[in-house]
C-alpha cells in the first residue's frame, strides 16, 4: 500500500520550504508524523544544525532533509519525498514516554493516577499503536512530577489570592496557618455571605466536607445554612490537612 503525506485524517504533512523554529520542533513534527501514519524512520543525519531521515523499510523512497535557512534564522525543509511503499505497523518506535506525557497532558492533569491500561487502550484506539506497560509507567511518573510542580505553584499564589479578597472588601475574612512556611490550612468567609445568612437564612449551620484528590491531599470543609426556600446556602469554607474538633 502506498501512503502519501496528507492522505490520512491526522497526518502532519511536510512540504519543501516548510519552516520550524529549530531542530527540536522539527524532531517533534517527525515523531507526530510517524505516529499518525504508523511508520518508523531512521536518521541519516541527526544534529541541531541539520537533520536527514529515510523510511526504515528497505526500498521505500520516503526521505526528508532539513537545515538552517541562511539569514532567515529558521529551520527549513530542503528536500522531501512523501511517498511511502510500506504498510502501516502497529508498533512505532518513535513513540516515547515524553511523547505520551506531552500529547495526553490534559488527561494526566485530570487524573495523575490514571490506570496504565487505560492509557495503553487510549493510544491503541486513537493511533493504532501498541505501547508497553513500562513506557506508560514512565510517562505517568513524569506526568505526576509535572502536576505536583503545578500544585506547588498554586499554593505559592494563595497569599496573593488572599490579598485580592481583602482588597476587594476589607470585611471579608481570610486566615492562613503555616508551619515553617509550609501550608497547613486556610479559612475564607465573604462578608456578603455572612450578612446574607444573618438576614435571610434559618438559624441552623451544618458542616459538609470532602477529601481532596490532589497530590497533597487534605480536606475541604464547608459551613452550610438553609435559606427561606430550604436551599443550601454556603457561608464559609476551609481547607485543612485533617478534620478534627
DAWODA-V686446 format. One record per backbone hydrogen bond with DSSP energy under -1.0 kcal/mol. CO is the residue of the C=O (numbers start at 1). NH is the residue of the N-H. E is the energy in kcal/mol with one decimal. If there is no record, write none. Layout:
CO | NH | E
CO | NH | E
//
This chain:
3 | 84 | -2.7
4 | 7 | -1.9
8 | 11 | -1.5
15 | 18 | -2.1
18 | 77 | -2.6
20 | 75 | -3.0
22 | 26 | -1.5
23 | 27 | -2.8
24 | 28 | -2.3
25 | 29 | -2.0
26 | 30 | -2.2
27 | 31 | -2.3
28 | 32 | -2.4
29 | 33 | -2.2
30 | 34 | -2.3
31 | 35 | -2.5
32 | 36 | -2.8
33 | 37 | -2.1
34 | 38 | -1.5
34 | 39 | -1.7
38 | 89 | -3.3
40 | 56 | -2.3
42 | 54 | -2.4
45 | 52 | -2.9
49 | 68 | -1.2
50 | 47 | -2.1
51 | 66 | -2.7
52 | 44 | -2.4
52 | 45 | -1.9
53 | 64 | -2.4
54 | 42 | -2.7
57 | 60 | -1.6
62 | 55 | -1.7
63 | 81 | -2.6
64 | 53 | -2.5
65 | 78 | -2.7
65 | 79 | -1.8
66 | 51 | -3.0
67 | 76 | -3.0
68 | 70 | -1.1
69 | 72 | -1.9
74 | 69 | -2.6
75 | 20 | -3.0
76 | 67 | -2.1
77 | 17 | -2.9
79 | 65 | -2.4
81 | 63 | -1.5
84 | 3 | -1.1
90 | 130 | -3.3
92 | 95 | -1.6
96 | 100 | -2.0
97 | 101 | -2.3
98 | 102 | -2.4
99 | 103 | -2.9
100 | 104 | -2.3
104 | 108 | -2.0
105 | 109 | -2.1
106 | 110 | -1.8
107 | 111 | -1.9
111 | 114 | -1.5
115 | 119 | -1.4
116 | 120 | -2.4
117 | 121 | -2.6
118 | 122 | -1.9
119 | 123 | -2.6
120 | 124 | -2.0
121 | 125 | -2.6
122 | 126 | -2.4
123 | 127 | -2.4
124 | 128 | -1.7
132 | 136 | -2.1
133 | 137 | -2.6
134 | 138 | -2.3
135 | 139 | -2.2
136 | 140 | -2.4
137 | 141 | -1.9
138 | 142 | -2.2
139 | 143 | -2.5
140 | 144 | -2.5
141 | 145 | -2.0
142 | 146 | -1.9
143 | 147 | -2.7
144 | 148 | -2.7
145 | 149 | -1.8
146 | 150 | -1.8
147 | 151 | -2.3
148 | 152 | -2.3
149 | 153 | -1.9
150 | 154 | -2.0
151 | 155 | -2.1
152 | 156 | -1.8
155 | 158 | -1.3
157 | 161 | -2.1
158 | 162 | -2.6
159 | 163 | -2.2
160 | 164 | -1.9
161 | 165 | -1.9
162 | 166 | -2.2
163 | 167 | -2.1
164 | 168 | -2.2
165 | 169 | -1.5
169 | 172 | -1.8
173 | 189 | -2.6
175 | 187 | -2.4
177 | 184 | -2.3
177 | 185 | -1.5
179 | 182 | -1.5
182 | 179 | -2.6
185 | 177 | -2.0
186 | 239 | -2.1
187 | 175 | -2.5
188 | 237 | -2.2
189 | 173 | -3.0
190 | 194 | -1.9
191 | 195 | -2.6
192 | 196 | -2.1
193 | 197 | -2.3
194 | 198 | -1.9
195 | 199 | -2.1
196 | 200 | -2.3
197 | 201 | -1.7
202 | 204 | -2.3
206 | 224 | -3.0
208 | 222 | -3.3
210 | 220 | -2.8
214 | 217 | -1.1
218 | 212 | -2.6
219 | 240 | -2.5
220 | 210 | -1.9
221 | 238 | -2.7
222 | 208 | -2.8
223 | 235 | -2.9
223 | 236 | -1.0
224 | 206 | -3.1
225 | 233 | -2.3
226 | 202 | -2.9
227 | 230 | -2.0
231 | 227 | -2.4
233 | 225 | -3.2
236 | 223 | -2.9
237 | 188 | -2.8
238 | 221 | -3.1
239 | 186 | -1.8
240 | 219 | -3.2
//
